[in-house]
Amino acid sequence: MPHHRMFLVESRIRNIEAEIERLFDHLILEEFATFHLRRPRAWMPPMDVLETDEAYIVRLEIAGMNEQEFEITYQNGILAIRGTRAEPFVPNRRYHQVQIRYGEFFTAVRFRDALDEDRIEAEYESGFLTIWLPKRPSSPPEEPSS
C-alpha cells in the first residue's frame, strides 16, 4: 500500500476513535445533565482516579456519610456514584461561613479497559469512599494448531 494511502487509513481510524470517544463522553454528560435537570442542586465531590497494573482505584472525599448511603453502579464502562449527604440539624443556627456542600451529589467516570465487574469492591472509611475496579486478565495468545 502506498505511503499516502496508509496515512489516510490511519487518519480515518483516528477519526473513528475520536468519534467513539466523543459519543462515550456524551453518554456520561447526558447522564450527568439528566440527573442535574431532575435535581438542579446536585454537586460533585472531589475524586481521584488511579491506575495500577491490576486495577483502577477511585477515591471520593466525602465525609459525614455511612457506607449504605452511596449508590454505586457500573454499566457499559461507566462507574456512577450517587448519594445524599444530610446536613446536620443545629437549632438556632446563624452561618458565618459556608463551604461544606450538603444534599444530593453525583459523579461518573468512564473506563476503556475491560473490567472484572464481579470483583468490584467499595469501602468507606475516614471520610473517603474507595472503589477498586479490577481489570480483566488479558487472555494468553492462542497457539496455532498443527
WOSULHU-V46524 format. One record per backbone hydrogen bond with DSSP energy under -0.5 kcal/mol. NH is the residue of the N-H (numbers start at 1). CO is the residue of the C=O. If there is no record, write none. Layout:
BEGIN
<<NH & CO> <NH & CO>>
END
This chain:
BEGIN
<<6 & 2> <7 & 3> <8 & 4> <9 & 5> <10 & 6> <11 & 7> <12 & 8> <13 & 9> <14 & 10> <15 & 11> <16 & 12> <17 & 13> <18 & 14> <19 & 15> <20 & 16> <21 & 17> <22 & 18> <23 & 19> <24 & 20> <25 & 21> <26 & 22> <27 & 23> <28 & 24> <29 & 25> <30 & 26> <31 & 27> <32 & 28> <33 & 29> <34 & 30> <35 & 31> <36 & 32> <37 & 33> <38 & 34> <39 & 35> <42 & 39> <43 & 104> <45 & 43> <48 & 59> <50 & 57> <52 & 55> <56 & 133> <57 & 50> <58 & 131> <59 & 48> <60 & 129> <61 & 46> <62 & 60> <62 & 127> <69 & 66> <70 & 67> <71 & 82> <72 & 70> <73 & 71> <73 & 80> <75 & 78> <78 & 75> <79 & 77> <79 & 109> <80 & 73> <80 & 78> <81 & 107> <82 & 71> <83 & 105> <84 & 69> <85 & 103> <86 & 84> <93 & 90> <103 & 85> <105 & 83> <106 & 43> <107 & 81> <109 & 79> <111 & 77> <116 & 134> <117 & 115> <119 & 116> <120 & 117> <121 & 132> <123 & 130> <125 & 123> <125 & 128> <128 & 125> <129 & 60> <130 & 123> <130 & 128> <131 & 58> <132 & 121> <133 & 56> <133 & 131> <134 & 132> <135 & 54> <136 & 114>>
END
